[in-house]
Amino acid sequence: MVQDSLIEDPYIVLARKALEEYVMSGRVIDVPADLPEEMYKTKAGTFVSLKIAGQLRGCIGTIYPTAISVAEEIIRNAIEAGTSDPRFMPVTAAEMKHLDYSVDVLSPSEPISDISELDPFRYGVIVSYKGRRGLLLPDLEGVDTVELQLSIALSKAGISSDADYSIQRFEVIRHQ
């Protein structure tokens, strides 16, 4: 079925529609009525990542659900990824057609007691210490060791590698 390959993932379609509408008109879209049921019923943290030609252009997300549904979470995070990632200038209308989107839906995180319980391809990590927190999604290009994954997460949080930090892991369902 060639047609099946033309059907876009509804998570990606929603993220794109949300950001496009916001960039073009400044308006936040309502949750569409034609989404799969799980997008209305599920509550979870989500991350929306934007890339242009394989280079990160924005990534914002929530570790825990902050909205009443995954659909609302995606709308908020898509807009934030395109307009409020402090590492980048806001996405312009001219860039919209060049953006590639991915949406990660996070499972609830769980504490771990030893880094042997990590796998950078399967699990994302959350490191915490004295109110600081850093997160790194799983299965990222170039991140192929637990040590590198932890190092990046610690750096994002401004936590020293010799601090007595805690580690949680989580899995994602990645839509791209």
ZATI-427219 format. One line per field, with one value per atom (N, C-alpha, C, CB): residue number from 1; residue in three letters; atom name; x, y, z. Coordinates in steps of 0.001 Angstrom, whole numbers, plus 500000, padded with zeros to 6 digits. Glycine has a CB too. Example, Ala and Ser with C-alpha at 12.3 -4.5 7.8 and 13.67 -1.06 7.14 Angstrom:
BEGIN
seq: c(1,1,1,1,2,2,2,2)
type: c(ALA,ALA,ALA,ALA,SER,SER,SER,SER)
atom: c(N,CA,C,CB,N,CA,C,CB)
east: c(513190,512300,513200,511308,512850,513670,512900,514084)
north: c(494310,495500,496700,495527,497750,498940,500030,499402)
up: c(507800,507800,507800,509046,507080,507140,507870,505725)
***
This chain:
BEGIN
seq: c(1,1,1,1,2,2,2,2,3,3,3,3,4,4,4,4,5,5,5,5,6,6,6,6,7,7,7,7,8,8,8,8,9,9,9,9,10,10,10,10,11,11,11,11,12,12,12,12,13,13,13,13,14,14,14,14,15,15,15,15,16,16,16,16,17,17,17,17,18,18,18,18,19,19,19,19,20,20,20,20,21,21,21,21,22,22,22,22,23,23,23,23,24,24,24,24,25,25,25,25,26,26,26,26,27,27,27,27,28,28,28,28,29,29,29,29,30,30,30,30,31,31,31,31,32,32,32,32,33,33,33,33,34,34,34,34,35,35,35,35,36,36,36,36,37,37,37,37,38,38,38,38,39,39,39,39,40,40,40,40,41,41,41,41,42,42,42,42,43,43,43,43,44,44,44,44,45,45,45,45,46,46,46,46,47,47,47,47,48,48,48,48,49,49,49,49,50,50,50,50,51,51,51,51,52,52,52,52,53,53,53,53,54,54,54,54,55,55,55,55,56,56,56,56,57,57,57,57,58,58,58,58,59,59,59,59,60,60,60,60,61,61,61,61,62,62,62,62,63,63,63,63,64,64,64,64,65,65,65,65,66,66,66,66,67,67,67,67,68,68,68,68,69,69,69,69,70,70,70,70,71,71,71,71,72,72,72,72,73,73,73,73,74,74,74,74,75,75,75,75,76,76,76,76,77,77,77,77,78,78,78,78,79,79,79,79,80,80,80,80,81,81,81,81,82,82,82,82,83,83,83,83,84,84,84,84,85,85,85,85,86,86,86,86,87,87,87,87,88,88,88,88,89,89,89,89,90,90,90,90,91,91,91,91,92,92,92,92,93,93,93,93,94,94,94,94,95,95,95,95,96,96,96,96,97,97,97,97,98,98,98,98,99,99,99,99,100,100,100,100,101,101,101,101,102,102,102,102,103,103,103,103,104,104,104,104,105,105,105,105,106,106,106,106,107,107,107,107,108,108,108,108,109,109,109,109,110,110,110,110,111,111,111,111,112,112,112,112,113,113,113,113,114,114,114,114,115,115,115,115,116,116,116,116,117,117,117,117,118,118,118,118,119,119,119,119,120,120,120,120,121,121,121,121,122,122,122,122,123,123,123,123,124,124,124,124,125,125,125,125,126,126,126,126,127,127,127,127,128,128,128,128,129,129,129,129,130,130,130,130,131,131,131,131,132,132,132,132,133,133,133,133,134,134,134,134,135,135,135,135,136,136,136,136,137,137,137,137,138,138,138,138,139,139,139,139,140,140,140,140,141,141,141,141,142,142,142,142,143,143,143,143,144,144,144,144,145,145,145,145,146,146,146,146,147,147,147,147,148,148,148,148,149,149,149,149,150,150,150,150,151,151,151,151,152,152,152,152,153,153,153,153,154,154,154,154,155,155,155,155,156,156,156,156,157,157,157,157,158,158,158,158,159,159,159,159,160,160,160,160,161,161,161,161,162,162,162,162,163,163,163,163,164,164,164,164,165,165,165,165,166,166,166,166,167,167,167,167,168,168,168,168,169,169,169,169,170,170,170,170,171,171,171,171,172,172,172,172,173,173,173,173,174,174,174,174,175,175,175,175,176,176,176,176)
type: c(MET,MET,MET,MET,VAL,VAL,VAL,VAL,GLN,GLN,GLN,GLN,ASP,ASP,ASP,ASP,SER,SER,SER,SER,LEU,LEU,LEU,LEU,ILE,ILE,ILE,ILE,GLU,GLU,GLU,GLU,ASP,ASP,ASP,ASP,PRO,PRO,PRO,PRO,TYR,TYR,TYR,TYR,ILE,ILE,ILE,ILE,VAL,VAL,VAL,VAL,LEU,LEU,LEU,LEU,ALA,ALA,ALA,ALA,ARG,ARG,ARG,ARG,LYS,LYS,LYS,LYS,ALA,ALA,ALA,ALA,LEU,LEU,LEU,LEU,GLU,GLU,GLU,GLU,GLU,GLU,GLU,GLU,TYR,TYR,TYR,TYR,VAL,VAL,VAL,VAL,MET,MET,MET,MET,SER,SER,SER,SER,GLY,GLY,GLY,GLY,ARG,ARG,ARG,ARG,VAL,VAL,VAL,VAL,ILE,ILE,ILE,ILE,ASP,ASP,ASP,ASP,VAL,VAL,VAL,VAL,PRO,PRO,PRO,PRO,ALA,ALA,ALA,ALA,ASP,ASP,ASP,ASP,LEU,LEU,LEU,LEU,PRO,PRO,PRO,PRO,GLU,GLU,GLU,GLU,GLU,GLU,GLU,GLU,MET,MET,MET,MET,TYR,TYR,TYR,TYR,LYS,LYS,LYS,LYS,THR,THR,THR,THR,LYS,LYS,LYS,LYS,ALA,ALA,ALA,ALA,GLY,GLY,GLY,GLY,THR,THR,THR,THR,PHE,PHE,PHE,PHE,VAL,VAL,VAL,VAL,SER,SER,SER,SER,LEU,LEU,LEU,LEU,LYS,LYS,LYS,LYS,ILE,ILE,ILE,ILE,ALA,ALA,ALA,ALA,GLY,GLY,GLY,GLY,GLN,GLN,GLN,GLN,LEU,LEU,LEU,LEU,ARG,ARG,ARG,ARG,GLY,GLY,GLY,GLY,CYS,CYS,CYS,CYS,ILE,ILE,ILE,ILE,GLY,GLY,GLY,GLY,THR,THR,THR,THR,ILE,ILE,ILE,ILE,TYR,TYR,TYR,TYR,PRO,PRO,PRO,PRO,THR,THR,THR,THR,ALA,ALA,ALA,ALA,ILE,ILE,ILE,ILE,SER,SER,SER,SER,VAL,VAL,VAL,VAL,ALA,ALA,ALA,ALA,GLU,GLU,GLU,GLU,GLU,GLU,GLU,GLU,ILE,ILE,ILE,ILE,ILE,ILE,ILE,ILE,ARG,ARG,ARG,ARG,ASN,ASN,ASN,ASN,ALA,ALA,ALA,ALA,ILE,ILE,ILE,ILE,GLU,GLU,GLU,GLU,ALA,ALA,ALA,ALA,GLY,GLY,GLY,GLY,THR,THR,THR,THR,SER,SER,SER,SER,ASP,ASP,ASP,ASP,PRO,PRO,PRO,PRO,ARG,ARG,ARG,ARG,PHE,PHE,PHE,PHE,MET,MET,MET,MET,PRO,PRO,PRO,PRO,VAL,VAL,VAL,VAL,THR,THR,THR,THR,ALA,ALA,ALA,ALA,ALA,ALA,ALA,ALA,GLU,GLU,GLU,GLU,MET,MET,MET,MET,LYS,LYS,LYS,LYS,HIS,HIS,HIS,HIS,LEU,LEU,LEU,LEU,ASP,ASP,ASP,ASP,TYR,TYR,TYR,TYR,SER,SER,SER,SER,VAL,VAL,VAL,VAL,ASP,ASP,ASP,ASP,VAL,VAL,VAL,VAL,LEU,LEU,LEU,LEU,SER,SER,SER,SER,PRO,PRO,PRO,PRO,SER,SER,SER,SER,GLU,GLU,GLU,GLU,PRO,PRO,PRO,PRO,ILE,ILE,ILE,ILE,SER,SER,SER,SER,ASP,ASP,ASP,ASP,ILE,ILE,ILE,ILE,SER,SER,SER,SER,GLU,GLU,GLU,GLU,LEU,LEU,LEU,LEU,ASP,ASP,ASP,ASP,PRO,PRO,PRO,PRO,PHE,PHE,PHE,PHE,ARG,ARG,ARG,ARG,TYR,TYR,TYR,TYR,GLY,GLY,GLY,GLY,VAL,VAL,VAL,VAL,ILE,ILE,ILE,ILE,VAL,VAL,VAL,VAL,SER,SER,SER,SER,TYR,TYR,TYR,TYR,LYS,LYS,LYS,LYS,GLY,GLY,GLY,GLY,ARG,ARG,ARG,ARG,ARG,ARG,ARG,ARG,GLY,GLY,GLY,GLY,LEU,LEU,LEU,LEU,LEU,LEU,LEU,LEU,LEU,LEU,LEU,LEU,PRO,PRO,PRO,PRO,ASP,ASP,ASP,ASP,LEU,LEU,LEU,LEU,GLU,GLU,GLU,GLU,GLY,GLY,GLY,GLY,VAL,VAL,VAL,VAL,ASP,ASP,ASP,ASP,THR,THR,THR,THR,VAL,VAL,VAL,VAL,GLU,GLU,GLU,GLU,LEU,LEU,LEU,LEU,GLN,GLN,GLN,GLN,LEU,LEU,LEU,LEU,SER,SER,SER,SER,ILE,ILE,ILE,ILE,ALA,ALA,ALA,ALA,LEU,LEU,LEU,LEU,SER,SER,SER,SER,LYS,LYS,LYS,LYS,ALA,ALA,ALA,ALA,GLY,GLY,GLY,GLY,ILE,ILE,ILE,ILE,SER,SER,SER,SER,SER,SER,SER,SER,ASP,ASP,ASP,ASP,ALA,ALA,ALA,ALA,ASP,ASP,ASP,ASP,TYR,TYR,TYR,TYR,SER,SER,SER,SER,ILE,ILE,ILE,ILE,GLN,GLN,GLN,GLN,ARG,ARG,ARG,ARG,PHE,PHE,PHE,PHE,GLU,GLU,GLU,GLU,VAL,VAL,VAL,VAL,ILE,ILE,ILE,ILE,ARG,ARG,ARG,ARG,HIS,HIS,HIS,HIS,GLN,GLN,GLN,GLN)
atom: c(N,CA,C,CB,N,CA,C,CB,N,CA,C,CB,N,CA,C,CB,N,CA,C,CB,N,CA,C,CB,N,CA,C,CB,N,CA,C,CB,N,CA,C,CB,N,CA,C,CB,N,CA,C,CB,N,CA,C,CB,N,CA,C,CB,N,CA,C,CB,N,CA,C,CB,N,CA,C,CB,N,CA,C,CB,N,CA,C,CB,N,CA,C,CB,N,CA,C,CB,N,CA,C,CB,N,CA,C,CB,N,CA,C,CB,N,CA,C,CB,N,CA,C,CB,N,CA,C,CB,N,CA,C,CB,N,CA,C,CB,N,CA,C,CB,N,CA,C,CB,N,CA,C,CB,N,CA,C,CB,N,CA,C,CB,N,CA,C,CB,N,CA,C,CB,N,CA,C,CB,N,CA,C,CB,N,CA,C,CB,N,CA,C,CB,N,CA,C,CB,N,CA,C,CB,N,CA,C,CB,N,CA,C,CB,N,CA,C,CB,N,CA,C,CB,N,CA,C,CB,N,CA,C,CB,N,CA,C,CB,N,CA,C,CB,N,CA,C,CB,N,CA,C,CB,N,CA,C,CB,N,CA,C,CB,N,CA,C,CB,N,CA,C,CB,N,CA,C,CB,N,CA,C,CB,N,CA,C,CB,N,CA,C,CB,N,CA,C,CB,N,CA,C,CB,N,CA,C,CB,N,CA,C,CB,N,CA,C,CB,N,CA,C,CB,N,CA,C,CB,N,CA,C,CB,N,CA,C,CB,N,CA,C,CB,N,CA,C,CB,N,CA,C,CB,N,CA,C,CB,N,CA,C,CB,N,CA,C,CB,N,CA,C,CB,N,CA,C,CB,N,CA,C,CB,N,CA,C,CB,N,CA,C,CB,N,CA,C,CB,N,CA,C,CB,N,CA,C,CB,N,CA,C,CB,N,CA,C,CB,N,CA,C,CB,N,CA,C,CB,N,CA,C,CB,N,CA,C,CB,N,CA,C,CB,N,CA,C,CB,N,CA,C,CB,N,CA,C,CB,N,CA,C,CB,N,CA,C,CB,N,CA,C,CB,N,CA,C,CB,N,CA,C,CB,N,CA,C,CB,N,CA,C,CB,N,CA,C,CB,N,CA,C,CB,N,CA,C,CB,N,CA,C,CB,N,CA,C,CB,N,CA,C,CB,N,CA,C,CB,N,CA,C,CB,N,CA,C,CB,N,CA,C,CB,N,CA,C,CB,N,CA,C,CB,N,CA,C,CB,N,CA,C,CB,N,CA,C,CB,N,CA,C,CB,N,CA,C,CB,N,CA,C,CB,N,CA,C,CB,N,CA,C,CB,N,CA,C,CB,N,CA,C,CB,N,CA,C,CB,N,CA,C,CB,N,CA,C,CB,N,CA,C,CB,N,CA,C,CB,N,CA,C,CB,N,CA,C,CB,N,CA,C,CB,N,CA,C,CB,N,CA,C,CB,N,CA,C,CB,N,CA,C,CB,N,CA,C,CB,N,CA,C,CB,N,CA,C,CB,N,CA,C,CB,N,CA,C,CB,N,CA,C,CB,N,CA,C,CB,N,CA,C,CB,N,CA,C,CB,N,CA,C,CB,N,CA,C,CB,N,CA,C,CB,N,CA,C,CB,N,CA,C,CB,N,CA,C,CB,N,CA,C,CB,N,CA,C,CB,N,CA,C,CB,N,CA,C,CB,N,CA,C,CB,N,CA,C,CB,N,CA,C,CB,N,CA,C,CB,N,CA,C,CB,N,CA,C,CB,N,CA,C,CB,N,CA,C,CB,N,CA,C,CB,N,CA,C,CB,N,CA,C,CB,N,CA,C,CB,N,CA,C,CB,N,CA,C,CB,N,CA,C,CB,N,CA,C,CB,N,CA,C,CB,N,CA,C,CB,N,CA,C,CB,N,CA,C,CB,N,CA,C,CB,N,CA,C,CB,N,CA,C,CB,N,CA,C,CB)
east: c(500830,500000,500872,499057,501074,501859,501188,502076,499861,499147,499426,497671,499607,499869,501102,500030,502113,503337,503116,504448,502017,501711,500915,500952,500389,499609,500574,498647,500453,501359,500891,501483,501834,501559,500757,502884,499632,498809,499514,497540,500482,501248,502088,502159,502687,503510,502630,504340,501509,500582,500125,499357,499794,499333,500434,498859,501653,502760,502994,504047,502973,503191,502080,503268,500826,499698,499773,498360,500113,500177,501234,500473,502432,503503,503233,504841,502780,502489,501457,501998,500368,499315,499849,498114,500654,501178,502163,501857,503052,504043,503361,505107,502368,501721,500708,501032,499993,498900,498979,497589,499886,499959,498859,499898,498105,496971,497326,495763,496874,497031,495816,497173,496061,494948,494213,495452,492949,492183,492572,490643,492328,492585,491625,492416,492141,491264,490377,492094,489263,488295,488576,486902,489569,489779,491030,489866,491461,492666,492327,493374,493312,493085,492674,494367,491819,491247,492304,490365,493425,494445,495052,495553,494994,495558,494685,495721,493415,492506,492518,491077,492682,492521,493816,491937,494948,496226,496794,497220,497386,498143,499584,497552,500517,501936,502773,502276,503993,504949,505291,506224,505569,505964,507107,504754,507907,508932,508697,510366,508778,508705,510079,507557,510663,511970,511804,512980,512516,512491,513904,511938,514014,515314,515162,515886,516255,516363,517637,516381,517486,518618,519419,519541,518705,519347,519913,520420,519872,520410,519289,521193,519493,518489,518144,518975,516845,516376,515528,515569,515178,514415,513942,513219,513880,513379,512914,514476,511646,511068,510100,510346,510032,509096,508801,509612,507976,507563,507854,506053,508445,508768,507496,509755,506622,505353,504231,505256,503042,501945,501577,500721,501337,500899,499547,501939,499068,497798,496852,498012,495610,494617,494717,493223,495535,495692,497038,494534,497459,498678,498535,499000,497345,497129,497440,495680,496916,497192,498667,496331,499269,500697,501534,501129,501178,501905,501746,501412,500542,500307,501193,498812,501182,501998,503484,501735,503943,505374,505866,505695,505028,505417,505629,504341,504722,504854,506098,503594,506301,507481,508777,507413,508801,510019,510386,509829,509376,509638,509860,508525,509420,509478,510252,508108,510481,511029,512219,509978,512789,513998,515114,514360,515699,516677,517952,517046,518172,519367,519231,519671,518002,517745,516846,517112,516950,515995,514669,516520,513547,512263,512255,511116,511549,511394,510660,510620,511099,510459,509504,511524,508619,507681,508439,506745,509549,510339,510934,511459,511152,511732,510703,512431,509440,508408,508460,507050,508624,508592,509820,508488,510846,512077,512161,513262,511209,511273,510886,510373,511650,511289,510938,512458,509863,509343,509505,507877,509726,509559,508865,510945,508043,507308,507594,505761,508111,508363,507326,509811,506646,505695,506398,504318,506564,507351,506521,507972,507127,506543,506841,507107,506113,506478,507926,505508,508648,510043,510117,510827,511256,511483,512907,511214,513093,514450,515275,514418,516572,517488,518565,518115,519169,520201,521603,519924,521696,523011,522955,523470,524033,524019,523953,525248,524167,524022,522566,524515,521644,520227,519870,519372,520873,520647,521073,521390,520481,520841,520462,520103,521445,521135,520256,522409,520126,519270,517828,519812,517636,516283,515719,516300,516556,516074,516600,516470,515726,516157,516520,515056,517221,517622,517203,519143,516932,516698,517667,515192,518498,519417,518929,520905,519003,518512,519479,517105,519631,520473,520120,521991,519706,519424,518593,520723,517474,516554,516885,516495,518022,518380,518013,519902,517613,517213,517601,515704,518157,518503,517950,520024,517486,516886,517543,515360,517739,518196,517348,519721,516792,515968,516832,515228,516222,516990,517203,516281,518114,518329,518599,517130,519533,519935,521210,520142,521282,522457,523718,522291,524738,526014,526094,526290,524975,524967,524837,523786,526002,525975,526550,526717,526824,527260,526478,528789,526336,525676,526451,525553,527764,528598,528373,530077,528302,528049,526647,528242,525678,524293,524197,523367,524807,524780,525536,525380,526671,527465,526671,528739,525957,525152,524008,524598,523317,522201,522690,521497,523821,524392,524773,525622,525375,525769,524548,526562,523494,522266,521709,521207,521864,521313,522288,520924,523529,524529,524903,524028,524886,525228,526631,524179,527465,528814,528744,529675,529642,529650,530034,530602,530654,531000,529962,532361,528847,527765,527043,526758,526336,525562,524156,525483,524093,522828,522047,523084,520744,519894,519616,518552,519291,519028,517685,520162,516917,515692,515803,514408,515104,515073,513615,515777,513448,512115,512267,511387,511184,511153,510263,510648,510371,509537,508926,510356,507821,507299,507596,505734,508429,508881,508054,510398,507538,506790,507627,505340,507872,508643,508206,510132)
north: c(498809,500000,501251,500000,501824,503034,504194,503373,504229,505329,505428,505178,504310,504344,505162,502938,505116,505867,507371,505416,507759,509171,509742,509376,508870,509327,509767,508208,511032,511559,511197,513068,511035,510755,511919,510527,511650,512741,513579,512177,513014,513766,514840,512812,514465,515395,516453,514637,516019,516962,518015,516215,517589,518529,519516,517770,519022,519912,520938,519101,520490,521396,522445,520601,522006,522946,523984,522188,523525,524444,525517,523671,525105,526076,526984,525358,526411,527230,528301,526351,527923,528891,529985,528189,529590,530580,531537,529881,530995,531842,532770,530967,532248,533040,534052,532118,533703,534579,534973,533906,534332,534614,533932,536092,533045,532389,530962,532374,530576,529203,528415,529146,527322,526533,525810,525521,525505,524635,523198,524868,522296,520882,520435,520009,519913,519473,518310,519069,518148,517097,515772,517552,515728,514530,513736,514919,513844,513146,511750,513950,510862,509551,509730,508664,508860,508962,509063,507769,508338,508356,509747,507359,510584,511928,512820,512573,512471,513208,512628,513186,511316,510618,510468,509257,510492,510269,511581,509602,511512,512633,512156,513119,512924,512557,513778,511364,513769,514775,514519,514762,515578,515441,516406,515709,516045,516931,517078,516393,518303,518566,519077,519607,518397,518776,519229,517596,520293,520848,520797,522307,520376,520352,520936,518908,521504,521934,521305,523517,520536,519841,519037,520855,518388,517543,518270,516792,519601,520389,520841,521607,520691,521095,522570,520828,522879,524251,524695,524389,523715,524007,522709,524930,522695,521516,521965,520395,521765,522122,521015,523527,520740,519728,519806,518383,518870,518749,517328,519101,517233,515924,515220,516069,515995,515477,516230,515631,515637,516331,517631,515424,518662,519952,520340,521038,519569,519852,518669,520137,518841,517782,516640,518368,516813,515738,515874,515765,514778,514799,515797,513389,515902,516840,518269,516745,518689,520042,520212,520350,519174,519210,519446,517883,518760,518902,520317,517866,520853,522210,523203,522609,523154,524085,523914,523879,522671,522430,522718,521002,522521,522863,524368,522388,525138,526600,527034,527287,526473,526827,526438,526150,525248,524802,525765,523377,526309,527208,528655,527140,529033,530455,530780,530972,529790,530102,529272,529948,528464,527734,528778,526605,528934,530005,529859,530067,528707,528489,529054,527008,529412,529807,531036,528653,531752,532815,532147,533760,532850,532257,531865,533242,530790,530315,531393,528951,531596,532577,531876,533388,532655,532110,531462,533219,532051,531512,530139,532482,529851,528560,527438,528695,527775,526778,525576,527422,525825,524724,523819,525283,524243,523465,522653,524387,522835,522184,520713,522902,519909,518514,518424,517513,517718,517631,516223,518049,516132,514863,515173,514129,514233,514366,513122,514552,513328,512232,512293,512300,511181,511063,510237,510391,510836,510222,509282,511289,508163,507291,507912,505821,507508,508001,507613,507431,508524,508244,507375,509552,506683,505825,506017,504333,506041,506199,504946,506509,505147,504013,504156,503938,503031,503062,502873,501998,502472,502218,502506,500750,503070,503418,502191,504232,501008,499795,499599,498559,500338,500262,501197,500591,501886,502815,502218,504114,502722,502383,503612,501050,504341,505604,505459,506279,504248,504021,503735,502864,503199,502847,503868,501478,504379,505243,506672,504665,507616,508975,509079,510008,510157,510333,511708,510147,511729,512968,512949,513111,513968,514097,515258,514325,515083,516114,516282,515754,517563,517864,519262,517759,519346,520625,521574,521300,521072,521909,522078,523228,521568,521639,520314,521954,520405,519196,519306,518948,518234,518159,516884,518228,516976,515833,515658,516009,514417,514112,512960,513756,513162,512139,510949,512721,509788,508622,508640,507330,507799,507500,508758,506768,509569,510778,510505,511961,511064,510875,511343,511632,510483,510831,510543,512266,510199,509882,508368,510629,507716,506257,505583,505785,506375,505782,506409,505974,505652,506151,507341,505032,507256,508330,509646,507943,509585,510796,511325,510523,510434,510829,511562,509591,511000,511638,512964,510704,513002,514220,515369,513970,515089,516123,516573,515602,515623,515972,516810,514695,516434,517195,518604,516471,518713,520017,520905,519856,520344,521115,521675,520241,520918,521326,522173,520099,522255,522973,522233,524347,520897,520046,519479,518893,519551,518998,517471,519468,516873,515408,514729,514973,515468,514847,515127,515336,515767,516003,514685,517084,514640,513454,513556,513316,513518,513713,512405,514278,512551,511371,511224,511488,509994,509684,508980,508806,509422,508722,508378,509588,507341,506978,506938,505604,507051,506980,506488,508371,506009,505611,506587,504146,506579,507448,506647,508636,507163,506756,507930,506392,507694,508772,508759,508624,509921,510125,511053,510728,510629,511480,511276,511202)
up: c(500000,500000,500000,501211,498886,498759,499476,497295,499475,500103,501593,499875,502275,503714,504045,504253,503180,503446,503306,502504,502661,502485,503647,501204,504488,505635,506727,506154,507124,508145,509537,508019,510421,511823,512412,512619,513078,513608,514677,514181,515372,516372,515678,517205,514547,513776,513110,512713,512543,511901,512905,511310,514117,515145,515522,516393,515721,516072,514965,516329,513714,512584,512501,511267,512595,512519,513634,512596,514832,515980,515767,517274,515345,515163,513962,514989,512859,511675,511980,510526,512623,512939,513854,513596,514829,515763,515082,516939,514266,513588,512577,512878,511869,510820,511364,509844,512451,512900,514371,512652,515131,516558,517356,516785,516704,517347,517773,516404,518960,519440,518961,521015,518249,517719,518840,516682,518585,519454,519125,519287,520049,519785,518688,521087,517576,516486,516915,515268,516228,516572,515877,516225,514994,514181,514564,512738,515803,516252,516760,517351,516809,517432,518904,517328,519366,520714,521810,520983,521657,522717,522920,522388,521894,522031,522925,520649,523069,523958,525370,523396,525461,526750,527538,526517,526865,527527,528048,526570,529236,529795,529930,531190,529377,529459,529116,528501,529605,529166,527711,530045,526983,525575,525271,524627,524295,523767,522276,524066,521793,520357,519935,520002,518951,518417,516976,518512,516642,515294,514723,515294,513479,512808,511413,512742,510931,509540,508996,509403,507927,507293,508323,506582,509244,510241,511443,509606,511444,512555,513474,512033,514779,515740,515557,517166,515580,515428,516626,514137,517468,518675,519296,518367,520616,521326,522700,521438,522958,524257,524640,524214,525927,526362,527833,526030,528229,529617,530085,529790,531260,531829,532287,533006,532894,533413,532716,534982,532624,531945,532653,531860,531862,532387,531802,532083,530839,530176,530378,528660,529957,530191,529184,530146,528148,527160,526456,526125,525845,525050,523902,524508,523331,522229,522669,521715,523809,524303,524645,525534,525184,525527,524263,526226,523178,521920,521362,520894,521401,520886,521625,521030,522946,523745,523457,525241,523446,523286,521870,523651,520870,519497,519380,518481,519932,519886,520650,520473,521827,522630,521929,524000,521308,520613,519486,520050,518825,517708,518089,516765,519286,519637,520906,519781,521769,523092,523526,524090,522647,523018,523146,521950,524340,524542,523710,525986,523121,522305,520888,522232,520498,519118,519052,518346,517955,517657,517280,516499,517439,517039,515554,517324,515257,513892,513084,513854,511850,510973,510005,510191,509414,508425,507268,507894,506860,505745,506064,505383,507346,507735,507823,509063,507906,508184,507239,508100,505948,504975,505073,503564,505787,505906,507204,505816,508103,509412,509348,510391,510035,510291,511764,509906,512077,513429,513977,513464,515271,515974,517299,516201,517722,518980,519802,518740,521008,521935,523048,522514,523272,524375,525456,523912,526635,527696,528553,528563,528927,529936,531298,529833,532335,533672,533993,534757,534630,534967,536212,535180,536347,537509,537991,537171,539312,539834,539574,541337,539409,539280,540341,537845,540697,541737,541180,542767,539899,539323,537824,539594,537275,535857,534942,535522,535497,534684,534252,535469,534880,534528,533377,535737,532826,531725,530394,531971,529335,527963,527138,527447,526588,525913,524666,525532,524168,523006,523419,522172,524610,525079,526056,525738,526966,528038,527917,529380,528209,528453,529922,528059,530285,531682,532189,531837,533493,534221,535388,534701,535491,536624,537483,536145,538798,539724,540882,540252,541293,542441,542938,542077,544198,544859,543995,545237,543499,542735,541264,543348,540839,539425,538760,539242,537504,536800,535341,536941,534810,533395,532801,533194,531561,530885,529536,530731,529144,527801,527272,527782,526093,525455,525040,524230,524848,524398,522888,524807,522454,521046,520219,520489,520715,519999,519212,520980,518027,517181,517904,515849,517914,518534,520026,518309,520644,522081,522199,522850,522291,522257,523495,521068,524537,525800,526949,526008,528007,529210,529771,530275,529739,530291,529555,530223,528239,527460,527715,525968,527777,528052,529392,528053,530422,531739,531723,532796,531054,530981,530360,530181,529299,528633,529532,527291,530146,531038,532219,531551,532793,533912,533474,534484,532314,531795,531562,530494,530998,530762,532067,530073,533145,534447,535259,535252,534810,535594,536859,535944,536784,537923,537706,538104,538718,538637,538588,539841,537818,537710,539014,536619,539939,541217,542311,541671,541947,542917,543194,542387,544286,544671,544059,546238,542729,542020,541925,540616,541735,541534,540041,542345,539653,538247,538135,537644,537165,536796,535318,537095,534926,533516,533050,533274,531742,531147,529717,531193,529175,527777,527026,527613,525721,524897,523756,524347,523275,521972,521064,522009,520074,519184,517900,518856,517592,516342,515474,516605,514219,513321,511891,513459)
***
